[in-house]
Amino acid sequence: MRITGLRLHNFRCYSQVMLTPPEGVTVLVGENGAGKTNLLEAVHLCCLGRSHRTSFDKEMIAQGQETTAVQLTVERNDGKHEVGVRLFENARKKKVIYVNGKTAHKAGELMGHATCVIFSPEDLSLVKEGPQVRRRFLDMLLSQQQRSYFYALQTYMSVLKQRNALLKSGDMRQMPAWDEQLALAAAPVVRLRREACISLNEWARNHYFYIGGKEEEVFALKYQSALSQADDPAEKMLQGLHAARDEDIRRQYTTFGPHRDDIDLSLCGMPMKAFASQGQMRTAALSMKLAAFDLLEKSQGEAPLLLLDDVLSELDPERRRRLISRIAHAQALLTCTDPGDFIGAKPACVLHVEKGKITG
């Protein structure tokens, strides 16, 4: 997969930009705040319909403007794919998504046309923070891998919202019906997460060993769910909802189900969050992202786009070399503040970014 055009209009610090990066690695060099990360964010927005930095779409609109638009064109094995997103300052106007020149009726229609994996200094949160961060990592990855997962997750979250509203209302007469719907909606989410984590564990373990270079350090990633071992997740989910109903009524929200899932991370059998060093956590996070890259590459038959946001400066020269060797065959956009950071990356193109302006 290769970007053949990236167009921004009133996006953050950019009024108008058209970028056509070559194959291989494009390095974006500039001071902090120059606008380098904004370009990566624009690509991410077109791949997933959301930013990797903020939950508030209007933050991506340039100051003083009412709307922003981003368009991404990629060349894939099956031909050209063109996707775009328009956002509005006015909260009453909904986000508009375009796919191959037509307005998409559902957000899920965007998924899979252009896929990406982003590496950033914030990736440490995958190890350090709570289950929500790891669930989001898995959900975004699987939504790109297969559109059916995106729709399955949407269905589950919609039914969950209805069940929680019923718990708050105190009227339990419809609860059995909502329990059945939630149990059925949970099954495909659990199955796809479980299957993905088996593959991610194998790839991430190998990447950790390669990047870290220490044979005695064994990294493991395991799907953690009350339904992870269930032959019939729907039946197990229904049993769990029944068992937790009194607690749910007391708390007024659903306490059982895949919305509580996590990914267990360990090093040599010990929990990473409690026992790993900063360097080990960083290597684990990189390994997880590389495993995500592998999953997308294997499932779609071509490498996804790679977005590396100031991550090389966090690595020593040897880890930097090892990381670059793993991703050398993909098209990548790489940001840094110091040209010395990309030594060994063998860039096809180096661009300088300053105050929303890009020069060669």
Secondary structure by P-SEA (a helix, b strand, c coil): ccccbbbbcccccccbbbbbbcccbbbbbbcccccaaaaaaaaaaaacccccccccccccccccccbbbbbbbbbccccbbbbbbbbbccccccbbbbccccccccccccccccccccccccccccccccaaaaaaaaaaaaaaacaaaaaaaaaaaaaaaaaaaaaaaccccaaaaaaaaaaaaaaaaaaaaaaaaaaaaaaaaaaaaaaaccccbbbbbbbbccccccccaaaaaaaaaaaaaaaaaaacccccccccbbbbbbcccccccccccaaaaaaaaaaaaaaaaaaaaaaaccccbbbbccccccccaaaaaaaaaacccccbbbbbccccccccccccbbbbbccccccc
